[in-house]
Amino acid sequence: MKIDWEALGSVFGVSLIGTVALVGLFSLGVIALTKQDAAAAKGGSTVLPRTGAYACFTACALAVSYGIYLIVT
């Protein structure tokens, strides 16, 4: 059996970068929700943080859906 180490390294690298990006995006969404709570406590506008959080969570859901699509097809 011959292992293609270059292909294995490529898959590992792309998986690592994708995982870090997805976790980072989700973390930004959580931070935006925290900023929304802080803005609401101060009586400020909560529209921008909430929109940013929903955008981050939507991007995460789309990325996960695309990954599932790639696995199924």
Phi and psi in degrees as a GROMACS rama.xvg file:
@    title "Ramachandran Plot"
@    xaxis  label "Phi"
@    yaxis  label "Psi"
@TYPE xy
-115.328  127.848  LYS-2
-99.0816  129.324  ILE-3
-85.6364  91.9334  ASP-4
-65.616  -31.2594  TRP-5
-66.0558  -43.8907  GLU-6
-66.7794  -39.596  ALA-7
-63.8164  -42.5124  LEU-8
-64.7917  -37.2481  GLY-9
-64.9246  -45.1498  SER-10
-63.5855  -41.4038  VAL-11
-61.6037  -45.0648  PHE-12
-63.8294  -45.1669  GLY-13
-65.741  -39.798  VAL-14
-64.5237  -41.7254  SER-15
-64.4007  -45.8552  LEU-16
-64.8827  -42.1903  ILE-17
-63.7828  -40.3779  GLY-18
-66.0619  -46.0206  THR-19
-63.3109  -40.7866  VAL-20
-65.2304  -42.3974  ALA-21
-67.6341  -42.2468  LEU-22
-65.917  -39.5131  VAL-23
-63.1655  -41.6304  GLY-24
-64.5953  -41.8196  LEU-25
-65.3193  -38.8916  PHE-26
-63.4014  -39.4439  SER-27
-61.4749  -37.3018  LEU-28
-64.0895  -42.0324  GLY-29
-65.9715  -41.1285  VAL-30
-62.5731  -39.7796  ILE-31
-64.3626  -37.3805  ALA-32
-66.6383  -35.0972  LEU-33
-65.1885  -41.5836  THR-34
-64.0865  -33.2665  LYS-35
-63.9394  -44.3533  GLN-36
-63.6766  -39.6944  ASP-37
-66.2922  -40.0757  ALA-38
-67.9748  -37.0235  ALA-39
-67.0423  -36.4991  ALA-40
-67.4767  -31.1388  ALA-41
-87.644  -4.32186  LYS-42
85.0239  14.9519  GLY-43
-89.713  -176.924  GLY-44
-78.0584  137.864  SER-45
-110.112  6.53196  THR-46
-68.6476  -47.8326  VAL-47
-65.138  -47.6077  LEU-48
-63.148  -38.442  PRO-49
-66.7004  -41.5113  ARG-50
-64.3048  -41.7165  THR-51
-63.653  -41.6814  GLY-52
-63.907  -45.0568  ALA-53
-64.8458  -35.7618  TYR-54
-65.1022  -41.8782  ALA-55
-64.5407  -44.7283  CYS-56
-67.1301  -35.5552  PHE-57
-66.1402  -41.6161  THR-58
-63.722  -38.4097  ALA-59
-64.0062  -44.4303  CYS-60
-63.4534  -39.6971  ALA-61
-66.0428  -39.7806  LEU-62
-65.348  -41.7607  ALA-63
-66.437  -41.8663  VAL-64
-61.8209  -41.4901  SER-65
-64.0275  -40.1684  TYR-66
-62.7438  -42.5285  GLY-67
-64.7408  -40.0745  ILE-68
-59.907  -42.605  TYR-69
-65.2869  -35.8845  LEU-70
-70.344  -41.3922  ILE-71
-72.8984  -39.2427  VAL-72
